[in-house]
Structures are given as C-alpha cells and as structure tokens.
Amino acid sequence: MSVIETQLDTAESIAEQRNLRDRVREKWAKIIAFVSIIAIALGGLNDTTDALEKVYNFTLSQFTDIPSYEKLDRIYIRASEGVLEETFGAPVYIKKTVSGDVVRYYSDKRFILSAVTNDGAISAFLVFPKKGFMPNTAEHAGGSLLLDRTLSNIESVDDIRVNYSRSISYYIEMNPAGDFSNLYSSVAGYSEFTAPLDDTKRNMLSDLSEGLMLGDDITEQVVKLRDSTAPNFYGYSAQGLEVLENAILTLTEYRLINK
C-alpha cells in the first residue's frame, strides 16, 4: 500500500470517527434536553395525567409556534375585549391617546399585540411579529405572503399616514380588501420598532412626511416607498388609521416591554 493510500485511509477513518462522535453527541444532547424538560414540568406534580399534559404543553410552547398561532386566532375585530386578558393575561403596557382612546399592549414570546377597544369590543389591533415568527395573514388584503413581499403587492390603498421624528418613525396604510372587508379594513405598515431605520428608509420617510406637511403631490414618494418596503407589522381596524397611529409600537416601547 502506498503512502498516499495510507494517508487517505487514515483521513477517512478520522472523518468517520468524528462523524460518529458528532452523532452520539447530538443524540445525548436531545436526551438531556428531554430529561430536563420532564424535570422542569414535573416539579410539584404527583398526578401522572397532569404531569404528562404539562410536559406536552411545555414542549409545545418551547419548540413550536402553535400556541402563538392559537392566541392570534382568538383575536378579531368586534370580539369582546375580555378575550384579550383571557388569552394574554394583563396588558404589559397601557397608554391613553389625546382623543381618549386606551391602547393596551400584550406580549407573547413571538409577537406583541396592541389593541384598541370601544364599547366593550375590540375595534382595532396591530400585530408586531418578533424575529423568525410568521403569523397567519391569509385573511389580510396582502394575503398569506404579506410579510414576505413589498407593500406594492397590495393593489388598493384607502388611506396612508406617515411620521418621521426622533421618537417614532413609521408608515402605515389602510386597504379596503381581505376576507372580511365588509366588516373592517386591513392595515399594514413599517416601523422601526425592532431596530433603527437605515439611511434609505430614513430618507424616504423624511421626504414623504415633508411632502404631506407641505401639501405636495406625494404620489411618487408613496410609490417609491411601497415598491421597496416589506411591512413588518399588520392589523385590522373598524375605526380608521387615526386611532391606530397611537397604537404603533416604538423602538423605545419595544425595548421597555422586552427588557
């Protein structure tokens, strides 16, 4: 056997050993993780059925998005405001608008929801997904790919609002479409709630905001922004955009809620 063949065999043997070691380490990591979950879930429980249910729910919440999807499914326009606390518990943040509306923020591991209620019912709400979470937007005017595509994929726009300032910068629009358009409108927008704006977004929002204040024709700026911006929050409203402007999550509020 030549020196080269010997070296190749040795290299292959080392590679096989490393692969085997990696597979064993991976299996043990899974076993340890599973045992840890059981140990946490079983704390203080003697009843086997309750223990297994707790293990199941704990595992479900830790490793899947199912609980978050189920929570969002319970929230819809004109649902009783009591559903909010039944689903999410007490709000993590509350603020009152100039017009007297109360905006309540609720936190989930995978999103933050801001809701406006009126006469005991939900009248408007926004969903701010956290990184990696893709909520179900099939009922929205933008469809199931809403957060994966630019705003220009939504053809019709009823109203837009924009703000550019130190405290909060955002663009939000209302679309008269979606599965329940006869009951309420779809809303989508972009905010700096997770990170500061980059130079491109900053300039576009600044130009659009200035054009609105001066009463200029802003068609070109709106088209430019919609063509280059994918929404990072969405929602629904039976009250229009004015009330929802106060419900948009700011970067400071996001950091406060998640500290």
Secondary structure, DSSP 8 states (H G I E B T S, - for coil): --HHHHHHHHHHHHHHHHHHHHHHHHHHHHHHHHHHHHHHHTTT---HHHHHHHHHHHHHHHH-SHHHHHHHHT--TTSBTHHHHHHH-S-SEEEE-TTS-EEEEEE-SSEEEEEEEETTEEEEEEEEE-TT-----TTSTT-TTGGGS-GGGS---SEEEEE-SSS--EEEEEES-STTTTT-EEEEEEE-SSS---HHHHHHHHHHHHHHHHT---HHHHHHHHHH---SEEEEESS-SHHHHTTS--HHHHHHHT-
